[in-house]
Amino acid sequence: MTIQTSSRYTKTAVVLHWLIAIFLVGMFVLGWFMTDIPKEAPKQTAFDLFDLGVYTWQVAQEISPRAFYFNLHKSLGITIFALIAIRILWRITHKPPAFLTSYSALERKVATGTHHLLYLFMVVIPLTGLLMSIYGKYSVNWFGIELIKGADNKGLRDFFEGSHEFVGIVLLVLVALHVVGALKHKIIDKDDTLKRMTFK
């Protein structure tokens, strides 16, 4: 294991932290957006991403908007799963910097517990999503590349769908606590906690 002597996280850890954070926020937004798309919408080959008029995504074959966004959600989920695996491997092989000496014993325990739970649920949410897709009717694709055939098991699919949604809510709460904690250190304590996860 590489010993971290600096008070800051490594550049690799910082990049992975913010990349995964952006992906997770995007996935929550995408998840809420796609569930309201009607199933009977006509098929098409061009999609104005999130109906914002910023970027149009072209696909080779006509599909419904609902299928397009669900496939995008799955593809991004698999990508996040890979990034999280890399992040965990990096964390295992590179010991993070010690807490600031200004932290109280309670703050250390809360921070440690929250980080462990974040890692756990960051693994569980894409895993339950993947299992939900595997037991669905359709193949699991990664940006058009077929990875796994759908098993078409409604019972297991429904179970993992419920698990996926529950884990998503818990993860959202943990992320909110993480953000509140970071802001507390920045605004109230005025310490260098937030700077440890930046490039400055």
LINWOWO-V241009 format. One record per residue. N is the residue number from 1. RES is the residue in three letters. SS is DSSP state (@ for helix, = for strand, . for the rest). PHI is phi in whole degrees, -180 to 180 (999 if undefined). Layout:
# LINWOWO-V241009
n=N res=RES ss=SS phi=PHI
n=N res=RES ss=SS phi=PHI
This chain:
# LINWOWO-V241009
n=1 res=MET ss=. phi=999
n=2 res=THR ss== phi=-79
n=3 res=ILE ss=. phi=-86
n=4 res=GLN ss=. phi=-91
n=5 res=THR ss=. phi=-90
n=6 res=SER ss=. phi=-73
n=7 res=SER ss=. phi=-82
n=8 res=ARG ss=. phi=-109
n=9 res=TYR ss=. phi=-76
n=10 res=THR ss=. phi=-67
n=11 res=LYS ss=@ phi=-61
n=12 res=THR ss=@ phi=-63
n=13 res=ALA ss=@ phi=-63
n=14 res=VAL ss=@ phi=-65
n=15 res=VAL ss=@ phi=-60
n=16 res=LEU ss=@ phi=-64
n=17 res=HIS ss=@ phi=-58
n=18 res=TRP ss=@ phi=-75
n=19 res=LEU ss=@ phi=-65
n=20 res=ILE ss=@ phi=-66
n=21 res=ALA ss=@ phi=-61
n=22 res=ILE ss=@ phi=-64
n=23 res=PHE ss=@ phi=-60
n=24 res=LEU ss=@ phi=-64
n=25 res=VAL ss=@ phi=-61
n=26 res=GLY ss=@ phi=-61
n=27 res=MET ss=@ phi=-69
n=28 res=PHE ss=@ phi=-64
n=29 res=VAL ss=@ phi=-63
n=30 res=LEU ss=@ phi=-63
n=31 res=GLY ss=@ phi=-60
n=32 res=TRP ss=@ phi=-68
n=33 res=PHE ss=@ phi=-66
n=34 res=MET ss=@ phi=-74
n=35 res=THR ss=@ phi=-70
n=36 res=ASP ss=. phi=-92
n=37 res=ILE ss=. phi=-77
n=38 res=PRO ss=. phi=-65
n=39 res=LYS ss=. phi=-70
n=40 res=GLU ss=. phi=-90
n=41 res=ALA ss=. phi=-62
n=42 res=PRO ss=. phi=-65
n=43 res=LYS ss== phi=-75
n=44 res=GLN ss== phi=-157
n=45 res=THR ss== phi=-115
n=46 res=ALA ss== phi=-128
n=47 res=PHE ss== phi=-129
n=48 res=ASP ss== phi=-74
n=49 res=LEU ss=@ phi=-58
n=50 res=PHE ss=@ phi=59
n=51 res=ASP ss=@ phi=57
n=52 res=LEU ss=. phi=-98
n=53 res=GLY ss=. phi=73
n=54 res=VAL ss=. phi=-102
n=55 res=TYR ss=. phi=-143
n=56 res=THR ss== phi=-108
n=57 res=TRP ss== phi=-97
n=58 res=GLN ss== phi=-96
n=59 res=VAL ss== phi=-124
n=60 res=ALA ss== phi=-72
n=61 res=GLN ss== phi=-121
n=62 res=GLU ss== phi=-66
n=63 res=ILE ss== phi=-142
n=64 res=SER ss== phi=-76
n=65 res=PRO ss=@ phi=-56
n=66 res=ARG ss=@ phi=-62
n=67 res=ALA ss=@ phi=-64
n=68 res=PHE ss=@ phi=-60
n=69 res=TYR ss=@ phi=-72
n=70 res=PHE ss=@ phi=-67
n=71 res=ASN ss=@ phi=-65
n=72 res=LEU ss=@ phi=-64
n=73 res=HIS ss=@ phi=-61
n=74 res=LYS ss=@ phi=-65
n=75 res=SER ss=@ phi=-63
n=76 res=LEU ss=@ phi=-66
n=77 res=GLY ss=@ phi=-62
n=78 res=ILE ss=@ phi=-65
n=79 res=THR ss=@ phi=-63
n=80 res=ILE ss=@ phi=-63
n=81 res=PHE ss=@ phi=-56
n=82 res=ALA ss=@ phi=-66
n=83 res=LEU ss=@ phi=-65
n=84 res=ILE ss=@ phi=-66
n=85 res=ALA ss=@ phi=-62
n=86 res=ILE ss=@ phi=-65
n=87 res=ARG ss=@ phi=-62
n=88 res=ILE ss=@ phi=-68
n=89 res=LEU ss=@ phi=-62
n=90 res=TRP ss=@ phi=-65
n=91 res=ARG ss=@ phi=-65
n=92 res=ILE ss=@ phi=-66
n=93 res=THR ss=@ phi=-93
n=94 res=HIS ss== phi=-134
n=95 res=LYS ss=. phi=-64
n=96 res=PRO ss=. phi=-69
n=97 res=PRO ss=. phi=-64
n=98 res=ALA ss=. phi=-68
n=99 res=PHE ss=. phi=-62
n=100 res=LEU ss=. phi=-64
n=101 res=THR ss=. phi=-66
n=102 res=SER ss=. phi=-77
n=103 res=TYR ss=. phi=-68
n=104 res=SER ss=. phi=-80
n=105 res=ALA ss=@ phi=-61
n=106 res=LEU ss=@ phi=-66
n=107 res=GLU ss=@ phi=-62
n=108 res=ARG ss=@ phi=-64
n=109 res=LYS ss=@ phi=-67
n=110 res=VAL ss=@ phi=-65
n=111 res=ALA ss=@ phi=-63
n=112 res=THR ss=@ phi=-64
n=113 res=GLY ss=@ phi=-63
n=114 res=THR ss=@ phi=-64
n=115 res=HIS ss=@ phi=-63
n=116 res=HIS ss=@ phi=-63
n=117 res=LEU ss=@ phi=-67
n=118 res=LEU ss=@ phi=-61
n=119 res=TYR ss=@ phi=-62
n=120 res=LEU ss=@ phi=-60
n=121 res=PHE ss=@ phi=-75
n=122 res=MET ss=@ phi=-67
n=123 res=VAL ss=@ phi=-81
n=124 res=VAL ss=@ phi=-69
n=125 res=ILE ss=@ phi=-67
n=126 res=PRO ss=@ phi=-71
n=127 res=LEU ss=@ phi=-66
n=128 res=THR ss=@ phi=-67
n=129 res=GLY ss=@ phi=-65
n=130 res=LEU ss=@ phi=-66
n=131 res=LEU ss=@ phi=-66
n=132 res=MET ss=@ phi=-60
n=133 res=SER ss=@ phi=-69
n=134 res=ILE ss=@ phi=-61
n=135 res=TYR ss=. phi=-90
n=136 res=GLY ss=. phi=-85
n=137 res=LYS ss=. phi=-76
n=138 res=TYR ss=. phi=-103
n=139 res=SER ss=. phi=-67
n=140 res=VAL ss== phi=-89
n=141 res=ASN ss== phi=-114
n=142 res=TRP ss== phi=-116
n=143 res=PHE ss=. phi=49
n=144 res=GLY ss=. phi=92
n=145 res=ILE ss== phi=-94
n=146 res=GLU ss== phi=-72
n=147 res=LEU ss== phi=-107
n=148 res=ILE ss== phi=-143
n=149 res=LYS ss=. phi=-73
n=150 res=GLY ss=. phi=-71
n=151 res=ALA ss=. phi=-85
n=152 res=ASP ss=. phi=54
n=153 res=ASN ss=. phi=-117
n=154 res=LYS ss=@ phi=-62
n=155 res=GLY ss=@ phi=-60
n=156 res=LEU ss=@ phi=-70
n=157 res=ARG ss=@ phi=-61
n=158 res=ASP ss=@ phi=-64
n=159 res=PHE ss=@ phi=-62
n=160 res=PHE ss=@ phi=-73
n=161 res=GLU ss=@ phi=-66
n=162 res=GLY ss=@ phi=-63
n=163 res=SER ss=@ phi=-64
n=164 res=HIS ss=@ phi=-61
n=165 res=GLU ss=@ phi=-68
n=166 res=PHE ss=@ phi=-64
n=167 res=VAL ss=@ phi=-62
n=168 res=GLY ss=@ phi=-61
n=169 res=ILE ss=@ phi=-66
n=170 res=VAL ss=@ phi=-63
n=171 res=LEU ss=@ phi=-63
n=172 res=LEU ss=@ phi=-62
n=173 res=VAL ss=@ phi=-65
n=174 res=LEU ss=@ phi=-65
n=175 res=VAL ss=@ phi=-63
n=176 res=ALA ss=@ phi=-62
n=177 res=LEU ss=@ phi=-63
n=178 res=HIS ss=@ phi=-62
n=179 res=VAL ss=@ phi=-67
n=180 res=VAL ss=@ phi=-61
n=181 res=GLY ss=@ phi=-62
n=182 res=ALA ss=@ phi=-64
n=183 res=LEU ss=@ phi=-67
n=184 res=LYS ss=@ phi=-62
n=185 res=HIS ss=@ phi=-68
n=186 res=LYS ss=@ phi=-77
n=187 res=ILE ss=@ phi=-89
n=188 res=ILE ss=@ phi=-90
n=189 res=ASP ss=. phi=-77
n=190 res=LYS ss=. phi=53
n=191 res=ASP ss=. phi=-106
n=192 res=ASP ss=. phi=-98
n=193 res=THR ss=. phi=-56
n=194 res=LEU ss=@ phi=-67
n=195 res=LYS ss=@ phi=-66
n=196 res=ARG ss=@ phi=-66
n=197 res=MET ss=@ phi=-112
n=198 res=THR ss=. phi=-130
n=199 res=PHE ss=. phi=-89
n=200 res=LYS ss=. phi=-78
